[in-house]
């Protein structure tokens, strides 16, 4: 089950990079501008998640269809791209505001405005199902052994790790929001209290250490592979990679070195992609090779893509990421991520009425029907609900 964590999808404070990136090695900041490529990367991340849940998680009986489905085995990694983006955006915001007297207050108020309202919506819908005499039209999508209060305290990932299960399927994706919230409780204090040089050393050490932690859990804990997937410390290498990149692009010297080695970024990304292509057929996201070294390879791969986008290393990638449809999809990603499993399952259950059993075709059609409904609701939510809240959030200044 892939998922994607909440990222600051509409953060107005971001980097303004020089239009000519071939010679300039100084990064400037402009809170009025956005990097369009980041919206495109978010669009790719949520598209990977949607493809995974609607198509590539199906297990068709046909050998031909199974072979085609195997091509998309890595689509679950959309979550890893979200984690790197989250580390980059949140880390950058904190670095820029680290000396502000309103550092903590403004950061947490803005996060609350962005995260909590849509999240409260999905949690209330979920809990309402359990207050009814029956489960309703969704039936028992999957058993839930996670206590209700875990969803209010963003600790559901801790229960999932212990149980080795996502619990209720419609709430499965919320593990990554728990990871994000736990990240928010730790990284602001670290960024505030140590120098940038020490922060860079800390992040490099963190990225190197996390695979060891995951390996220990995998070898010695019964639900270790599942814990590796859903626990924040086990995903800290991807988050840390994003924060490290935020540091790099704010340092003229290191960003200049990065600009001078853009061809190396492309080669690195290609090598990592080939390595991942070899890892993936050996198992799912919970396989030994993925939880030990695979997640780190994904962090480096998506970190390379992020740096390529920031430096303009690949004109083809830049054109792709500036595609209007992909950018718009990135804008709607948070609501889409939270609600798509609910809409997909509802659509599948509607289509299966009167049919003896749920076929692969019904699950495929229902999945994409649910995605279509999700995107319609996401566009409505963005225009009339989320955007006004974000404007209110930005009335709180650093």
N, C-alpha and C positions, 0 to 999 in steps of 0.2 A: 504494500500500500504506500504509494508515494504521496507526498504532501508538500506544501510549500509554506514557509513561514511568512508572517506578516512582515512587510518591509515598508519603509517610509515612502509610500507610493506617490504622495503629493507634496513631499517636502520642497519648500520653495528655496531654502538655503542650500545651495550646492555649488559646485565648481564651475567657473566660466573659464574655459580653455581657449587659448589663442586659435584663431581660425587657421593661421599658417603654423602648423606644428612641425614643419620640416627643419627649422633652424632655431625657433624660440625655445628656450629651456626654462622659462619662468612661468609659473602658474599664478594666475590672478584669481581673486574671489569676487563674486558679484551675486548678492543675494536675490537680485531681480531676474537672474537668468537660470536656465536649466540646461542640462546636457541631454540632448534628445536621444543619444545612444543608450542612455540608462533606461529610458522608457521602453526602448526596443528590447533591451536585455530582459526586463521584467516581462515583456510580452512573450519572449521565447521561453522563459521559465514557466509561466502559467500555461502556455501551450503544451509544453512537455508534460505537465501534470495532467492536463485534460486528455491528451492522447493516451497517456498511461492508463487512466481510469476508465476511459470509454472504449478503448480498442486493445491495447497491448497487455492488459491484465486478463483478458478473456483467454480461455483455454479451449479453443475449438477442437472438435474431434477429428476434423480433416487434417491429414498430414501436410497438405499443401498450405492450408491456412495457418497451421502451427508454425511452419517454416517462415511464412511471411510475418507472423507475429513476433518471431524471434528477432527480427530486424530492429524492433523497437524496445528491446529489453532495457535499454539504458534510459528510457524516458522518465523513469521514476526519479532520476537525478535532478529534475527540475528543482527539487528542494535544496540541493547543494548550491545551485546557482543563486537561489534566493538568499541562502545563508551568507554567501560571499558578498552579495549586494547589500545585505543588511549591515554587515560589519563595516563595509566601506561608507555607507551613507550615515549611519548612526555614529560611527567613529569619527567621521569628518565633522559632523555637527558638534560633537563634544570637543574636538580639538580646537575648533574655531571659537568656542565659547568658554574655554576652560578657565579663563580669568574673570568671567562675569560674576558679579555678586548675586545674580539671580540664576546661576548655573543649574542647580538642582531643581529649583521650583519650576522654572520655565520648561526644562527638559521633561519632567514628569507630567506636568499639566498638558503639554502638547501631545505626549504619547497617549495620555488618557483620552483626549478628544479624538485621536485618530483610531485607536484600537478598540476602545470599550463599547461604543454604541453598536456597531455591526456585530461584534462578538456577543453582546448582551442579547441581540435579536436571535441568533442561532441557539444560544443556551436556553432562552425562554421557550422557544419552539420545541426544543428537545425535552425540557422538563415538563411542558404541558402534555406531551405524549404519555408520560408516566402518571399523570394525575387523572387521566381518563380511565373509565372502566375497562376499556380494551385499548390495544395499541393503535387502533385506527387504520387508515388505508395503507400506511407503511408496514403494518404488521411488525413482527420482530425481525427487523433487518439483520441484526446480529445480537447475541446476548451481551449484556453490559454488567460487568462486575466492579465497575469503578464507582465509588460513592459520588453523589451529586455535588457535594461541597468541593470536590477536587477541581471541578470546572470553574468554580468561583475563585479559587485560590491559585489557579494556574499551576496545579501540581499533578494534573492528570498524567503527565509523562512519567512521573515517578511510579504511579500505580501501574501504568502500562509496562514499564520496565520489569516490575516485580511479577506481573501476571504473564508476561510474554504475549500480550494481546492488546489490540487497539480498543477493545471494548465495543461500544455501540458504533456501527459503521458510519452513521451519519455524522458522528463527532470525531471520527478518526483523525482528520486533518488538524485538529486543535492541538495535537502534541507539539507541533512546531511553534504555535503561539506561546505555549508554556516555555519552550526553549528561549524564545525571544524575550519574554518577561524576565526570566532568570538572567539572561544576558544584560538586560537593562538595569538589573539590581546590582550588578558587579562592575561593568565596564566604566560607568561614570566616575566611580570612586578611584579606579586605577588611573584613568586619564587625568583626573584632577590633581593627583598627589605625586606623580613621578614625572621626571623630565622626558622630553621626546626621545632622547637617546636611550634612556633606560627602558622606556616603553617599547622601543624597537627591539632591544635585546630580550625583553620579557616575551614579546610576541613570537620572536623566532624560537625561543625555548619552548613556548607553548605549542607551536605548530609541530615541533620535533617530538614532544612528549606525548601528545594525545594518542597517536597510534599505539604507543606502548600500553597506555591505559586500556584502550579498546581490546588489545590482544590479551591482556590479563583477564578482563571480564569474559571474553570469548572462551578462554581455556578453562576458567575455574568457576564460573557462575552458570547455573542451569539455564537461565534465560539471558545469557550474556550477549548473544548476537542481537537480540531484540533491544536490550538495554543500550547497546552500542548505537543503535539507530535513533533512539528517542531521548537520550539523556543529554543535557546541555554540555557537561564537561567532555562528552564523547564527540560532540560536534563543534568544539571550540576551535579546532584547527581551521575550519572554513570561516567561522566568524572572525578569528584572529587574522586570517589571510586578508579579509576585507579591511580591517583596521590598519594593517600594515601597508596596504596599498594607499589608504587615505593619508598615511604619514608620508609615503614616497612622493605623491603628487603635490604635497605641500612643501617639499624641500627642493629648492631650485637645483641643487647639485645632483641629487638622486633622480629627480625627474628628467634632468638633462641627460644623465647616463641612460635612462630608460628610452628616451627619444632617440638617442644615438644607436641603440641596439634593437630597434623595432623588428628588424629581420630575424633576430634571435627569438623574439616573442613568438613569431609565427612558427618557427621551427620547434620551439618548446611545446606549443599547443598541439602541433601535429604528432610529436613523439608521445605526448601524454594521451592523446586520443587513440593512438594505435595500442598503447598499453591497456587502456580501458576496454578496447575492442577485444583484447585477448582475455581480460578478466571476466567480462560479462557472461560469456557462454558457460562459465564454470559454476554459475549459480545466480541467485537473486540478490537483492540488496542486503539480505541477511546471511549470505554465504561467508565462509571464513576468509576468503581472499578479499572480499569487499570490505568487511568490517575491520580488518587489520590494516591493509594498505590501500584498498580501493577508494575509500572515502577521502584519504589524503591526496590521492591522484586527482580525484574530482575537484578538490579544493584548489590545487595548483592549476588544473586545466581551466576552470572557470575564472580563476584569478588572472591567468594569461589572457583569456578573452576580454576581461574587464580592462586590462592594461592596453590591449590592442584597440579597444573602443576609445579609450581616453587619449591615446597617442595618434590615432588615425593610421595605425600600422597597416591596415588592409582596407583599401577603398571599397572592395566588394562587401566586406563586413559592415563598413560604415553605411553603405547604401541600404543594406538589408535592415540594419537597426533603425534607420530613419524612415522605414516604410510606415505610412500613416496607419494602416490597419494594425500592424504589430505594436506601434506606439499606443494606439487607443486601447488595445487589449491589455497592455501593461498598465494603463491608467485604471482599468476596471478590475485589476488582478486581485485586490484584497477581498472584495465582496465575492467575486467569482470563486476564489479559493475556499472561502468559508462555506458557501452554500451549494457548490456544485454537486457534492455527493448526495445531498438531500434531494435536489431536483432530479438527478439521474435515477436514483432508486424509485422515486415517486413515478417518474415517466415509465420506467420498466414495469412497475406493478400495474399501471393502467393498461399498457399494451398486452400484458400477459392474461388479462381477464378473458375468460372463455376459452383459453388455450390449456391443453393438458399439462404442459410443462414449458418452462422458459428455455427457448432455443438460443443458440448463439446469435442468430439474426435479430431476435427480439431484444436481447441484451445490448447488442451493438446499436440498433435503432433507438432504443430507449435511452441509452447513454447520450447519444448526440442530440436527441430531442430535449433531454434534461439540460444539456449544456446550452442549447439555444435559449431555453427559458431562463436559465441562470444569467446569461449575458444581457437579456432584455431587462431583467430586474436589476442587474448591476448598473446598467446605464441610467435607469431611473433613480437608483439609490445615489449614484455619484452626483447627479445633477441637483437633486432636491434634498438630499440628506447629508452626504459626506462632505461635499464642497462647502456648504454653509458652515458646518462644524469646523472645517479646517480654517476658514477665514476667521472664525471666532478664536481658534487656537493660536493663530498668529497675531492676535492682539496682545498676547503675552510675549514681551520682548526679553531678550537676554541682556 
